Amino acid sequence: MDLFSRFKKDYFNYLISIILPAAITGLSIPLFKHVLGAKGYGSFALWYNAVLILSAVLSGWITQSIIRFFPTSKNQNRFAKGTLEISLKTQLAFFVPVFCGFLYFSHSYVLSLFCLLALFVSSLQFTIAPILQAAFLSKKIIFSELIRTASYILVALCFLLLTHVNYLYSLFLAVIISYLFSLVYLQKQSNSYFKISNSENIGLAHEPLFKKFLKYGGPLSFWFVFAYLLSYIDKIFILKNFGGEMQGNYQAIFDLISKSIVLIISPIITSVFPILTSAYQVGNNSEIRNLLKKIIKFELIGYVVVSTGYWLFGSDILFFLLKIPDTATYRMMGFLVITGSFIWQVGILIQKRFELRMQSFVLLILVIIAFAVQLLFYLLFGSSGSELIYPIGFVLSATVYVLLISFTELRVLIKSVELVKIKRVYQGFNFIKKK
């Protein structure tokens, strides 16, 4: 089976399995916005995104290292056990400083504790899931996501509608419980797959694994931070300059559109990297290049289809679901979010060649540059009075990142075009000379 055929099989497995949990998540956005109001939803989104950013720092380096090194591990049982222990120790090591950080910004012991617990369980879940992903057990991972999303919606609604608990506490309790359900399921499936009993003493030396992970995955943890900031800092600026109502509406538009696009594209990213890693180990570089080109073409076609559908009827559905005023500004915001999201996803795909070569530090530098461009853009033009500055900044940063990671390919393309032009001129000159 060639790489593209294998990719299609895994992709459709992920796509079919991910539709239900993603649809539940998508429907929850207008539901929670209606229950909480724009300000309430925007406030929770800011805190929850902060938890996800910290989770990327604490577990992102382990997650990416698992996917990169699992296929070449000689003893996958020991590899899985060792990564889980490293992840657990990492979360515990940062328990107190992270709690103090949440307390400093929230001034609430309860909210800080809930954020910390949400960070802890989500980080562990993000560590176990890629083990099964790297083992090509896609259905197990997506079923865990179905468990998580369904339990999150049900628990959150019960707390919000049946109790008088603060809405932030209610939503974070729902996040914690849902991740725990998913974590228990994934741990059970992992133990079953690797046939590891809880009482087995493997005796794995952790230091070589830890150093290997840290060297490759360490820069990727900070890469995740800046990647989150690209889609986070615009919300902070718009909250500061235009208030909670505008920020909540923009957050809802961004979340619903972005999650809908991820519904289609995330299975590509999820399924393709283990395939690329296995192919890279045996030197199938030409097949890897052809596979990535085909996927990028499909993503560009998807962007045209989605953009056309948005202007024809999608925006009407969006504003109806979210109960947001149907204005030209909000419509353009939605289109810019579509554009930025697709550009960013193309960048995530292109950067896989850096990950295969273990050039994670280069990726960190490039995403920092893209973030710096976005921040500078907001500082220079944020006082213009236009709300569209912020989604434009998101599109700008995504475009800058894609151009940076594609520089080598673009240079080769430009050179090839120039060579073709020179060849044609030379042929034309010879033709005239012969005459």
C-alpha positions as CSV (number, residue, x, y, z in Angstrom):
1,M,0.0,0.0,0.0
2,D,1.5,3.4,-1.0
3,L,1.6,6.3,1.4
4,F,-1.4,8.1,-0.1
5,S,-3.6,5.0,0.0
6,R,-2.6,4.4,3.6
7,F,-3.2,8.1,4.4
8,K,-6.7,8.0,2.9
9,K,-7.6,5.0,5.0
10,D,-6.5,6.6,8.2
11,Y,-7.9,10.0,7.3
12,F,-11.4,8.7,6.7
13,N,-11.3,6.7,9.9
14,Y,-10.4,9.8,11.8
15,L,-12.9,11.9,9.8
16,I,-15.9,9.6,10.3
17,S,-15.0,9.1,14.0
18,I,-14.4,12.8,14.7
19,I,-17.6,14.2,13.1
20,L,-19.9,13.4,16.1
21,P,-17.6,14.9,18.9
22,A,-16.8,17.9,16.8
23,A,-20.4,18.5,16.0
24,I,-21.2,18.3,19.7
25,T,-18.5,20.9,20.4
26,G,-19.6,23.1,17.6
27,L,-23.2,23.1,18.8
28,S,-22.1,23.9,22.3
29,I,-20.6,27.2,21.3
30,P,-23.9,29.0,20.5
31,L,-25.6,27.1,23.4
32,F,-23.1,28.3,26.0
33,K,-23.0,31.8,24.5
34,H,-26.7,32.0,24.9
35,V,-26.6,30.7,28.5
36,L,-23.6,32.8,29.6
37,G,-23.9,35.9,27.3
38,A,-21.1,37.2,25.2
39,K,-19.1,38.5,28.1
40,G,-19.4,35.3,30.1
41,Y,-18.4,33.1,27.2
42,G,-15.5,35.4,26.3
43,S,-14.2,35.3,29.9
44,F,-14.3,31.5,30.1
45,A,-12.6,31.2,26.7
46,L,-9.7,33.4,27.8
47,W,-9.1,31.3,30.9
48,Y,-9.5,28.0,29.1
49,N,-7.2,29.0,26.3
50,A,-4.6,30.0,29.0
51,V,-4.9,26.5,30.4
52,L,-4.4,25.0,26.9
53,I,-1.3,27.2,26.4
54,L,0.2,26.0,29.6
55,S,-0.7,22.4,28.7
56,A,1.2,22.9,25.5
57,V,4.3,23.9,27.5
58,L,4.1,21.0,29.9
59,S,3.1,18.2,27.6
60,G,3.7,19.4,24.0
61,W,7.3,18.4,24.0
62,I,6.4,14.9,25.2
63,T,3.5,14.6,22.7
64,Q,5.6,15.4,19.7
65,S,8.5,13.3,20.8
66,I,6.2,10.3,21.2
67,I,4.9,10.6,17.6
68,R,8.5,11.2,16.3
69,F,10.3,8.4,18.2
70,F,7.7,5.7,18.8
71,P,8.0,4.0,15.4
72,T,11.7,3.5,15.9
73,S,11.6,2.4,19.5
74,K,13.0,-1.1,20.1
75,N,10.8,-1.8,23.1
76,Q,7.5,0.0,22.7
77,N,6.1,-1.3,26.0
78,R,8.9,0.4,27.9
79,F,8.7,3.5,25.8
80,A,5.1,4.0,26.6
81,K,5.5,3.4,30.3
82,G,8.5,5.7,30.4
83,T,6.8,8.6,28.7
84,L,3.8,8.4,31.1
85,E,6.1,8.5,34.1
86,I,8.0,11.5,32.6
87,S,4.8,13.3,31.9
88,L,3.5,12.7,35.4
89,K,6.7,13.9,37.1
90,T,6.7,17.0,34.8
91,Q,3.2,18.0,35.8
92,L,3.9,17.5,39.5
93,A,7.1,19.5,39.3
94,F,5.2,22.6,38.1
95,F,2.2,22.2,40.3
96,V,3.0,24.9,42.8
97,P,4.4,27.6,40.5
98,V,1.5,27.3,38.1
99,F,-1.0,27.5,40.9
100,C,0.7,30.7,42.1
101,G,0.6,32.1,38.6
102,F,-3.2,31.5,38.3
103,L,-3.7,33.0,41.8
104,Y,-1.8,36.1,40.8
105,F,-4.1,36.8,37.8
106,S,-7.4,35.5,39.1
107,H,-7.3,36.5,42.8
108,S,-9.4,33.4,43.4
109,Y,-8.1,30.3,45.2
110,V,-11.0,28.2,43.9
111,L,-10.7,29.3,40.2
112,S,-6.9,28.8,40.4
113,L,-7.3,25.3,41.8
114,F,-9.8,24.4,39.1
115,C,-7.6,25.8,36.3
116,L,-4.7,23.8,37.8
117,L,-6.6,20.5,37.9
118,A,-7.9,21.1,34.4
119,L,-4.3,21.6,33.3
120,F,-3.1,18.5,35.1
121,V,-5.7,16.1,33.6
122,S,-5.6,17.6,30.1
123,S,-1.8,17.4,30.0
124,L,-1.9,13.7,31.0
125,Q,-4.5,13.0,28.4
126,F,-2.5,14.8,25.7
127,T,0.4,12.4,26.6
128,I,-1.5,9.1,26.5
129,A,-3.4,9.9,23.3
130,P,-0.3,10.2,21.0
131,I,0.9,6.8,22.1
132,L,-2.2,5.2,20.6
133,Q,-2.0,7.6,17.7
134,A,1.5,6.5,16.9
135,A,0.4,2.9,17.1
136,F,-2.3,3.7,14.4
137,L,-5.2,3.1,16.8
138,S,-7.2,6.0,15.5
139,K,-10.6,4.8,16.5
140,K,-9.5,4.5,20.1
141,I,-8.4,8.1,20.2
142,I,-11.5,9.5,18.6
143,F,-13.8,7.5,20.8
144,S,-12.0,9.0,23.8
145,E,-12.8,12.4,22.3
146,L,-16.4,11.5,21.9
147,I,-16.5,10.5,25.6
148,R,-14.8,13.8,26.5
149,T,-16.9,16.2,24.5
150,A,-20.3,14.5,25.3
151,S,-19.5,14.3,29.1
152,Y,-18.3,18.0,29.0
153,I,-21.6,19.3,27.5
154,L,-23.8,17.2,29.8
155,V,-21.9,18.0,33.0
156,A,-21.6,21.7,32.1
157,L,-25.3,22.0,31.4
158,C,-26.2,20.3,34.6
159,F,-24.1,22.6,36.7
160,L,-25.2,25.7,34.8
161,L,-28.9,25.0,34.8
162,L,-29.5,23.0,38.0
163,T,-27.1,24.7,40.4
164,H,-26.1,28.2,41.4
165,V,-22.4,27.6,41.2
166,N,-20.3,30.3,39.6
167,Y,-20.3,29.7,35.8
168,L,-16.5,29.7,35.6
169,Y,-16.4,27.0,38.4
170,S,-19.1,25.0,36.7
171,L,-17.4,25.0,33.3
172,F,-14.0,24.1,34.7
173,L,-15.5,21.3,36.8
174,A,-17.0,20.0,33.6
175,V,-13.7,20.2,31.8
176,I,-11.9,18.3,34.6
177,I,-14.5,15.6,34.8
178,S,-14.6,15.1,31.0
179,Y,-10.9,14.9,30.7
180,L,-10.8,12.4,33.6
181,F,-13.3,10.1,31.7
182,S,-11.2,10.3,28.6
183,L,-8.0,9.7,30.5
184,V,-9.3,6.6,32.2
185,Y,-10.5,5.2,28.9
186,L,-7.2,5.9,27.1
187,Q,-5.2,4.4,30.0
188,K,-7.2,1.3,29.8
189,Q,-6.8,1.0,26.1
190,S,-3.1,1.6,26.4
191,N,-2.6,-1.1,29.0
192,S,-4.6,-3.5,26.9
193,Y,-2.6,-2.8,23.7
194,F,0.8,-3.0,25.3
195,K,-0.2,-5.7,27.8
196,I,1.3,-3.9,30.7
197,S,0.0,-4.7,34.2
198,N,0.0,-2.1,36.9
199,S,2.3,-4.2,39.1
200,E,5.0,-4.8,36.4
201,N,8.3,-3.3,37.2
202,I,10.0,-2.5,33.9
203,G,13.1,-0.9,35.2
204,L,13.5,1.6,32.4
205,A,16.3,4.1,32.6
206,H,14.6,7.4,32.2
207,E,17.5,9.8,31.7
208,P,18.4,8.9,28.0
209,L,14.7,9.1,27.1
210,F,14.2,12.4,29.0
211,K,17.2,14.0,27.2
212,K,16.1,12.7,23.9
213,F,12.6,14.1,24.3
214,L,13.8,17.4,25.7
215,K,16.2,18.1,22.8
216,Y,13.6,17.5,20.2
217,G,10.4,18.3,22.0
218,G,11.5,21.2,24.2
219,P,11.5,23.8,21.4
220,L,8.2,22.5,20.2
221,S,6.6,23.2,23.6
222,F,7.5,26.8,23.3
223,W,6.4,26.6,19.6
224,F,2.9,25.6,20.8
225,V,2.9,28.6,23.2
226,F,3.5,31.1,20.3
227,A,1.2,29.1,18.0
228,Y,-1.6,29.5,20.6
229,L,-0.7,33.2,21.0
230,L,-1.2,33.8,17.3
231,S,-4.9,33.1,17.8
232,Y,-5.1,34.4,21.4
233,I,-3.5,37.8,21.4
234,D,-6.1,39.3,19.1
235,K,-8.8,38.5,21.7
236,I,-6.8,40.3,24.4
237,F,-6.4,43.4,22.3
238,I,-10.0,43.5,21.1
239,L,-11.1,43.1,24.8
240,K,-8.9,46.0,25.8
241,N,-9.9,48.3,23.0
242,F,-13.6,47.4,22.3
243,G,-14.9,45.8,25.4
244,G,-16.3,42.4,26.5
245,E,-19.3,42.3,24.1
246,M,-17.2,42.7,21.0
247,Q,-14.6,40.3,22.3
248,G,-17.2,37.7,23.1
249,N,-18.9,37.9,19.7
250,Y,-15.6,37.7,17.9
251,Q,-14.5,34.8,20.1
252,A,-17.7,32.9,19.3
253,I,-17.2,33.5,15.5
254,F,-13.6,32.5,15.7
255,D,-14.3,29.3,17.8
256,L,-17.2,28.1,15.6
257,I,-15.5,28.7,12.3
258,S,-12.1,27.4,13.5
259,K,-13.5,24.3,15.0
260,S,-15.6,23.6,11.9
261,I,-12.4,23.8,9.8
262,V,-10.5,21.7,12.2
263,L,-13.3,19.1,11.8
264,I,-12.1,18.5,8.3
265,I,-8.4,19.2,8.5
266,S,-7.4,17.9,11.9
267,P,-7.7,14.2,10.8
268,I,-5.1,15.1,8.1
269,I,-2.6,16.3,10.6
270,T,-3.4,13.5,13.0
271,S,-3.1,10.7,10.6
272,V,-0.3,11.9,8.3
273,F,2.6,12.4,10.8
274,P,2.9,8.7,12.0
275,I,2.8,7.7,8.3
276,L,5.5,10.3,7.4
277,T,7.7,9.2,10.3
278,S,7.6,5.6,9.3
279,A,8.3,6.4,5.6
280,Y,11.2,8.8,6.6
281,Q,12.9,6.0,8.5
282,V,13.2,3.9,5.4
283,G,14.1,6.8,3.1
284,N,10.9,7.3,1.1
285,N,11.5,11.0,0.7
286,S,10.0,11.3,-2.8
287,E,6.8,9.6,-1.7
288,I,6.7,12.0,1.3
289,R,7.0,15.0,-0.9
290,N,4.3,13.8,-3.3
291,L,2.0,13.0,-0.4
292,L,2.3,16.5,1.1
293,K,1.8,18.2,-2.3
294,K,-1.4,16.2,-2.9
295,I,-2.8,17.1,0.6
296,I,-2.0,20.8,0.2
297,K,-3.8,20.8,-3.2
298,F,-6.9,19.3,-1.5
299,E,-6.7,21.9,1.3
300,L,-6.6,24.8,-1.2
301,I,-9.6,23.4,-3.0
302,G,-11.3,23.1,0.4
303,Y,-10.6,26.8,1.1
304,V,-12.3,27.9,-2.2
305,V,-15.3,25.7,-1.4
306,V,-15.7,26.9,2.2
307,S,-15.2,30.6,1.3
308,T,-17.8,30.4,-1.5
309,G,-20.3,28.7,0.8
310,Y,-19.7,31.2,3.5
311,W,-20.6,34.2,1.3
312,L,-23.6,32.4,-0.3
313,F,-25.3,31.1,2.8
314,G,-22.8,30.2,5.6
315,S,-22.6,33.6,7.2
316,D,-26.4,33.7,7.6
317,I,-26.4,30.4,9.4
318,L,-23.4,31.5,11.5
319,F,-25.1,34.7,12.8
320,F,-28.4,32.9,13.3
321,L,-26.8,30.3,15.5
322,L,-24.7,32.7,17.5
323,K,-27.3,35.5,17.8
324,I,-24.8,38.1,16.6
325,P,-25.8,41.2,14.7
326,D,-25.5,40.7,11.0
327,T,-23.2,43.5,10.1
328,A,-20.6,43.9,7.3
329,T,-17.8,44.0,10.0
330,Y,-18.8,40.7,11.5
331,R,-19.2,39.1,8.1
332,M,-15.7,40.2,7.1
333,M,-14.4,38.9,10.5
334,G,-15.8,35.5,9.6
335,F,-14.2,35.4,6.2
336,L,-10.8,36.5,7.6
337,V,-11.0,33.8,10.2
338,I,-11.6,31.2,7.5
339,T,-8.7,32.6,5.5
340,G,-6.3,32.6,8.4
341,S,-7.3,29.2,9.6
342,F,-6.7,27.6,6.2
343,I,-3.4,29.3,5.8
344,W,-2.3,28.2,9.3
345,Q,-3.3,24.6,8.6
346,V,-1.3,24.6,5.4
347,G,1.7,25.8,7.4
348,I,1.2,23.0,10.0
349,L,1.4,20.5,7.1
350,I,4.4,22.1,5.4
351,Q,6.4,22.2,8.7
352,K,6.3,18.4,9.0
353,R,9.5,18.2,6.9
354,F,11.2,20.2,9.7
355,E,9.9,17.9,12.3
356,L,11.1,14.8,10.4
357,R,14.6,16.3,10.2
358,M,14.3,17.1,14.0
359,Q,14.8,20.9,13.3
360,S,12.4,21.9,16.0
361,F,14.4,24.8,17.1
362,V,14.2,26.3,13.6
363,L,10.4,26.1,13.8
364,L,10.4,27.9,17.2
365,I,12.4,30.8,15.7
366,L,10.1,31.1,12.7
367,V,6.9,31.1,14.8
368,I,8.4,33.7,17.1
369,I,9.1,35.9,14.1
370,A,5.5,35.5,12.9
371,F,4.1,36.4,16.4
372,A,6.4,39.4,16.6
373,V,5.0,40.6,13.2
374,Q,1.5,40.2,14.5
375,L,2.2,42.0,17.8
376,L,3.9,44.9,16.0
377,F,1.0,45.2,13.6
378,Y,-1.4,45.5,16.5
379,L,0.8,48.1,18.2
380,L,1.1,50.2,15.1
381,F,-2.5,50.0,13.8
382,G,-4.6,48.9,16.9
383,S,-5.6,52.5,17.6
384,S,-7.1,52.9,14.1
385,G,-10.6,52.3,15.5
386,S,-11.4,49.3,13.2
387,E,-12.2,45.9,14.7
388,L,-11.0,44.2,11.5
389,I,-7.4,45.0,12.4
390,Y,-7.4,42.0,14.7
391,P,-8.5,39.2,12.4
392,I,-6.3,40.8,9.7
393,G,-3.4,40.5,12.1
394,F,-4.2,36.8,12.5
395,V,-4.2,36.3,8.7
396,L,-0.9,38.2,8.5
397,S,0.9,36.2,11.1
398,A,-0.3,32.9,9.5
399,T,0.9,34.1,6.1
400,V,4.3,35.2,7.4
401,Y,4.8,31.8,9.0
402,V,3.9,29.9,5.8
403,L,6.2,32.0,3.8
404,L,9.1,31.5,6.3
405,I,8.8,27.7,6.4
406,S,8.3,27.5,2.6
407,F,11.3,29.7,1.8
408,T,13.4,26.9,0.5
409,E,10.7,25.6,-1.8
410,L,9.8,29.1,-3.0
411,R,13.4,29.8,-3.8
412,V,13.7,26.6,-5.8
413,L,10.4,27.5,-7.6
414,I,11.6,31.0,-8.4
415,K,14.9,29.7,-9.7
416,S,13.1,27.1,-11.8
417,V,10.9,29.8,-13.3
418,E,13.8,32.0,-14.0
419,L,15.7,29.1,-15.7
420,V,12.7,28.4,-17.9
421,K,12.5,32.1,-18.9
422,I,16.3,32.2,-19.6
423,K,16.0,29.0,-21.7
424,R,13.1,30.4,-23.7
425,V,15.1,33.7,-24.3
426,Y,18.1,31.7,-25.3
427,Q,16.0,29.5,-27.7
428,G,14.4,32.6,-29.2
429,F,17.9,34.2,-29.7
430,N,19.1,31.1,-31.5
431,F,16.0,31.1,-33.6
432,I,16.6,34.7,-34.7
433,K,20.3,34.1,-35.2
434,K,19.6,31.2,-37.5
435,K,17.2,33.3,-39.6
